């Protein structure tokens, strides 16, 4: 995401539910924002809301990952003896 007024945009994003700033480059005005949503449609709506923040020049999805809800309680790796 590319921004102009970093502090205003940062505050707006931090107030949004299920959005967090994972990295930023203050000199360039760029941020990496992680969004968590139940569906791709909801994720796109969240991106649209980021684009609507005054000072945001652009917001684009770079990576998307999803898992079935049934898999969320499974261990990542099974220990084999």
Helices and strands as residue ranges (DSSP letters): E 2-3, H 6-15, E 19-25, E 30-35, H 40-51, E 56-58, G 69-71
